[in-house]
């Protein structure tokens, strides 16, 4: 928020994140079935993006996450958008967030390489077998530079499914000197071990951020609510403030392009997440404005705000 850095705010107490931007845009009547997902509206209906940010701000969100998760020069090129226009659209995502939520911190969304593939591979990390740290740094660098240059307060390096991509993002953030949070998408195996979607021990991946000044927080997103607690315990290895913004608990069927399972983020768990060190708390896919409002109220009633 104006006049205070996000890093300073995290030292004082919890900050409420927004929810699923695509979820809100779909609720506003938009079809996001294309490979560009919510990024399509950066070009086709920027006013809808502003309205979505405003709705989350009205619900109590203190951070507006840009509609750039699935935005990249390569992805726009596949949709026939010239490179120069693609770069301008990525920059525009920060402006639209600022217009919709002028009192919020702006988090520039840096989605994983799998998001560009639009095949659900951010939920498997399968591409981690074929890509190198250097290659992933080269892929992420242009968008990170554009978002930072447009004035984003922090970059949300989110839904990261594999160690190789986490290493690339941390290294690139360190080189650029821009504040980021690193958020993995995790699962808990049958032995109770928290792992990345690719299967690595999450604790070891979180530890990559230890001692890297550019990383202001680490944690999880697009993780089932039931896995947040164990995941935060694993994230504590990095010695950073923690971030938790789970999905609704539903699963994404990439073939059928639909959500499956029962929805619900238990706002009653929010205080426990804060007790575990979470300082950025909100929701991801399928988490609505109503649920963000409930999270903000849960934090308020638990006395989690700084005095």
C-alpha positions as CSV (number, residue, x, y, z in Angstrom):
1,X,0.0,0.0,0.0
2,X,1.2,3.6,-0.6
3,X,3.8,4.6,1.9
4,X,4.8,1.2,3.2
5,X,6.8,-1.6,1.6
6,X,5.3,-5.0,1.5
7,X,8.4,-6.4,3.2
8,X,7.7,-4.0,6.2
9,X,4.1,-5.0,6.3
10,X,4.9,-8.7,6.5
11,X,7.1,-8.0,9.5
12,X,4.1,-6.4,11.2
13,X,1.4,-8.9,10.6
14,X,-0.7,-10.8,8.0
15,X,-1.7,-9.3,4.6
16,X,-4.8,-10.5,2.7
17,X,-4.2,-11.7,-0.8
18,X,-6.9,-11.8,-3.5
19,X,-8.5,-15.0,-4.8
20,X,-8.8,-16.6,-8.2
21,X,-8.8,-13.8,-10.8
22,X,-10.0,-16.2,-13.5
23,X,-12.7,-17.3,-11.2
24,X,-13.9,-13.8,-10.8
25,X,-13.7,-13.1,-14.5
26,X,-15.8,-16.2,-15.3
27,X,-18.3,-15.0,-12.7
28,X,-18.5,-11.8,-14.7
29,X,-19.5,-13.8,-17.7
30,X,-16.2,-14.2,-19.6
31,X,-15.1,-17.4,-21.5
32,X,-11.5,-18.2,-20.6
33,X,-11.2,-21.5,-22.4
34,X,-8.5,-20.3,-24.8
35,X,-4.8,-21.0,-24.3
36,X,-4.3,-17.5,-23.1
37,X,-6.8,-18.0,-20.2
38,X,-7.3,-14.7,-18.3
39,X,-4.5,-13.0,-20.2
40,X,-6.8,-12.8,-23.3
41,X,-8.7,-10.0,-21.6
42,X,-5.7,-7.8,-21.3
43,X,-6.3,-7.3,-25.0
44,X,-9.9,-8.0,-25.5
45,X,-11.6,-6.4,-22.4
46,X,-9.2,-4.6,-20.1
47,X,-12.2,-3.0,-18.3
48,X,-13.2,-6.5,-17.1
49,X,-9.8,-7.0,-15.5
50,X,-10.1,-3.7,-13.7
51,X,-13.5,-4.7,-12.4
52,X,-12.3,-8.0,-11.1
53,X,-9.4,-6.4,-9.2
54,X,-11.9,-3.9,-7.7
55,X,-14.2,-6.7,-6.6
56,X,-11.4,-8.4,-4.6
57,X,-10.3,-5.1,-3.1
58,X,-13.9,-4.5,-2.0
59,X,-13.9,-7.9,-0.4
60,X,-10.8,-7.0,1.7
61,X,-7.8,-8.0,-0.4
62,X,-4.8,-5.9,0.2
63,X,-2.8,-7.3,-2.8
64,X,-3.9,-7.3,-6.4
65,X,-2.3,-10.0,-8.5
66,X,-2.0,-9.2,-12.2
67,X,-3.6,-11.0,-15.0
68,X,-0.2,-12.1,-16.3
69,X,-0.1,-15.7,-15.0
70,X,-0.4,-17.1,-18.5
71,X,1.0,-14.1,-20.3
72,X,4.2,-14.4,-22.2
73,X,5.6,-13.3,-25.5
74,X,5.6,-16.9,-26.7
75,X,2.1,-17.5,-25.6
76,X,0.8,-14.4,-27.2
77,X,2.7,-15.2,-30.4
78,X,0.9,-18.6,-30.6
79,X,-2.3,-16.6,-30.6
80,X,-1.1,-14.3,-33.4
81,X,-0.2,-11.3,-31.2
82,X,3.1,-9.6,-32.3
83,X,5.9,-9.5,-29.8
84,X,5.8,-5.7,-29.3
85,X,2.1,-5.8,-28.5
86,X,2.6,-8.8,-26.2
87,X,5.2,-6.9,-24.2
88,X,2.8,-3.9,-23.9
89,X,0.0,-6.2,-22.7
90,X,2.2,-7.7,-20.0
91,X,3.0,-4.1,-18.9
92,X,-0.6,-3.2,-19.1
93,X,-1.5,-5.9,-16.5
94,X,0.2,-3.8,-13.8
95,X,-1.7,-0.7,-14.8
96,X,-5.0,-2.5,-14.8
97,X,-4.4,-3.9,-11.3
98,X,-3.5,-0.4,-10.1
99,X,-6.6,1.1,-11.5
100,X,-8.8,-1.6,-10.0
101,X,-7.2,-1.6,-6.6
102,X,-5.4,1.7,-6.1
103,X,-4.8,1.2,-2.4
104,X,-3.4,-2.4,-2.8
105,X,0.1,-3.7,-3.3
106,X,0.5,-5.0,-6.9
107,X,1.9,-8.5,-7.3
108,X,3.0,-9.2,-10.8
109,X,2.0,-12.8,-11.5
110,X,4.8,-15.0,-12.9
111,X,3.2,-18.3,-13.8
112,X,5.3,-21.4,-14.5
113,X,6.5,-22.5,-17.9
114,X,3.7,-25.1,-17.9
115,X,1.1,-22.4,-18.0
116,X,2.2,-21.3,-21.4
117,X,1.8,-24.9,-22.6
118,X,-1.9,-24.7,-21.5
119,X,-1.9,-28.5,-21.0
120,X,-2.1,-28.7,-17.2
121,X,1.6,-29.5,-16.8
122,X,2.1,-27.0,-14.0
123,X,0.3,-29.7,-12.0
124,X,2.7,-32.4,-12.9
125,X,6.0,-30.6,-13.5
126,X,6.7,-33.1,-16.3
127,X,8.6,-30.5,-18.3
128,X,11.2,-30.3,-15.6
129,X,12.8,-33.4,-17.1
130,X,13.5,-31.6,-20.4
131,X,14.4,-28.0,-19.3
132,X,17.5,-26.5,-17.6
133,X,17.8,-23.8,-15.1
134,X,19.5,-21.6,-17.8
135,X,16.6,-22.2,-20.2
136,X,14.0,-21.4,-17.6
137,X,15.7,-18.3,-16.5
138,X,15.8,-17.1,-20.1
139,X,12.1,-17.9,-20.5
140,X,11.0,-16.0,-17.3
141,X,13.4,-13.0,-17.5
142,X,11.5,-10.9,-20.1
143,X,8.2,-11.0,-18.2
144,X,9.9,-10.5,-14.8
145,X,11.7,-7.4,-16.2
146,X,8.5,-6.1,-17.8
147,X,6.4,-6.5,-14.6
148,X,9.1,-4.9,-12.4
149,X,9.6,-2.1,-14.9
150,X,5.9,-1.4,-14.9
151,X,5.9,-0.8,-11.2
152,X,4.8,-4.0,-9.6
153,X,5.6,-4.0,-5.8
154,X,6.5,-7.7,-5.8
155,X,6.6,-10.5,-8.3
156,X,4.5,-13.6,-7.5
157,X,6.5,-16.5,-8.8
158,X,3.6,-19.0,-8.3
159,X,2.3,-22.5,-9.0
160,X,5.9,-23.7,-9.3
161,X,5.8,-27.5,-9.7
162,X,9.5,-28.5,-9.9
163,X,12.8,-27.8,-8.3
164,X,14.5,-26.8,-11.5
165,X,12.0,-24.0,-12.1
166,X,12.2,-22.8,-8.5
167,X,16.0,-22.6,-8.8
168,X,15.7,-20.6,-12.0
169,X,13.2,-18.1,-10.5
170,X,15.2,-17.6,-7.4
171,X,18.4,-17.0,-9.4
172,X,16.7,-14.6,-11.8
173,X,15.1,-12.7,-8.9
174,X,18.5,-12.4,-7.2
175,X,20.1,-11.2,-10.4
176,X,17.4,-8.7,-11.2
177,X,17.2,-7.5,-7.6
178,X,13.4,-7.3,-7.5
179,X,11.3,-8.6,-4.6
180,X,9.5,-11.8,-5.2
181,X,7.6,-14.5,-3.4
182,X,8.2,-18.1,-4.3
183,X,5.1,-20.3,-4.2
184,X,5.2,-24.0,-4.9
185,X,2.2,-26.2,-5.8
186,X,2.5,-29.2,-3.5
187,X,1.0,-32.5,-2.5
188,X,1.4,-34.6,0.6
189,X,2.4,-38.2,-0.1
190,X,1.2,-41.4,1.6
191,X,4.0,-41.1,4.2
192,X,3.1,-37.5,5.0
193,X,6.1,-36.0,3.1
194,X,5.3,-32.7,1.3
195,X,6.5,-32.9,-2.3
196,X,6.4,-30.7,-5.4
197,X,4.1,-31.8,-8.2
198,X,7.2,-33.3,-9.8
199,X,7.9,-35.4,-6.7
200,X,10.8,-33.6,-5.1
201,X,10.9,-33.0,-1.3
202,X,9.4,-29.6,-0.9
203,X,11.5,-28.7,2.1
204,X,14.7,-28.9,0.0
205,X,13.2,-26.8,-2.8
206,X,12.0,-24.1,-0.3
207,X,15.6,-24.0,1.1
208,X,16.8,-22.7,-2.2
209,X,15.4,-19.3,-1.2
210,X,17.3,-19.2,2.1
211,X,19.6,-16.2,2.3
212,X,18.4,-14.7,-1.0
213,X,17.4,-11.2,-0.1
214,X,15.1,-10.7,-3.1
215,X,12.8,-13.4,-1.9
216,X,10.4,-11.8,0.7
217,X,8.3,-14.9,1.3
218,X,7.9,-18.6,0.4
219,X,5.0,-20.9,0.6
220,X,2.2,-22.6,-1.5
221,X,-0.6,-21.9,-3.8
222,X,-2.9,-24.0,-5.9
223,X,-2.5,-26.6,-3.2
224,X,-5.4,-28.3,-1.6
225,X,-6.5,-26.6,1.6
226,X,-5.8,-29.8,3.6
227,X,-2.2,-29.7,2.5
228,X,-1.5,-26.1,3.5
229,X,-0.5,-26.8,7.1
230,X,2.1,-29.5,6.3
231,X,3.4,-27.4,3.4
232,X,4.0,-24.4,5.6
233,X,5.9,-26.5,8.0
234,X,8.2,-27.6,5.1
235,X,8.5,-24.0,3.8
236,X,9.8,-22.8,7.2
237,X,13.1,-24.3,6.1
238,X,13.8,-21.1,4.2
239,X,13.6,-18.9,7.2
240,X,11.2,-16.4,5.5
241,X,7.7,-15.1,6.0
242,X,5.2,-17.7,4.6
243,X,2.6,-17.4,1.9
244,X,-0.6,-19.5,1.7
245,X,-3.2,-19.2,-1.0
246,X,-4.7,-22.6,-1.7
247,X,-7.2,-23.5,-4.4
248,X,-10.7,-24.5,-3.5
249,X,-9.8,-28.2,-3.1
250,X,-11.2,-29.1,-6.5
251,X,-9.0,-30.7,-9.2
252,X,-8.3,-29.5,-12.7
253,X,-9.1,-31.9,-15.5
254,X,-6.8,-30.6,-18.3
255,X,-8.3,-32.9,-20.9
256,X,-11.9,-32.1,-20.1
257,X,-11.0,-28.5,-19.2
258,X,-13.2,-28.6,-16.1
259,X,-12.9,-28.6,-12.3
260,X,-13.8,-31.7,-10.4
261,X,-14.5,-32.5,-6.7
262,X,-16.0,-30.5,-3.8
263,X,-15.1,-26.8,-3.2
264,X,-14.3,-24.9,-0.1
265,X,-11.5,-23.0,1.6
266,X,-12.0,-23.5,5.4
267,X,-11.6,-20.0,6.8
268,X,-11.4,-21.6,10.2
269,X,-7.9,-22.8,9.3
270,X,-6.6,-19.3,8.6
271,X,-5.6,-18.5,12.1
272,X,-3.6,-21.7,12.3
273,X,-1.8,-20.8,9.1
274,X,-0.9,-17.4,10.6
275,X,0.3,-19.1,13.8
276,X,2.5,-21.3,11.6
277,X,4.1,-18.1,10.0
278,X,1.8,-17.3,7.1
279,X,1.9,-13.5,6.4
280,X,0.4,-13.5,3.0
281,X,-3.0,-15.3,3.0
282,X,-5.6,-15.7,0.3
283,X,-6.9,-18.0,-2.3
284,X,-6.1,-19.3,-5.8
285,X,-8.2,-21.1,-8.4
286,X,-11.9,-21.2,-7.7
287,X,-11.6,-19.0,-4.6
288,X,-14.2,-16.3,-4.9
289,X,-14.6,-12.8,-3.5
290,X,-17.0,-14.2,-0.8
291,X,-14.2,-16.5,0.4
292,X,-11.7,-13.8,0.5
293,X,-14.1,-11.7,2.5
294,X,-14.4,-14.7,4.9
295,X,-10.6,-15.0,5.2
296,X,-10.3,-11.3,5.9
297,X,-13.0,-11.6,8.6
298,X,-11.3,-14.7,10.1
299,X,-8.0,-12.8,10.4
300,X,-9.8,-9.9,12.0
301,X,-11.8,-12.0,14.5
302,X,-8.6,-13.9,15.4
303,X,-6.9,-10.6,16.3
304,X,-4.2,-11.3,13.7
305,X,-3.8,-7.7,12.7
306,X,-1.0,-5.6,14.1
307,X,-2.0,-3.0,16.7
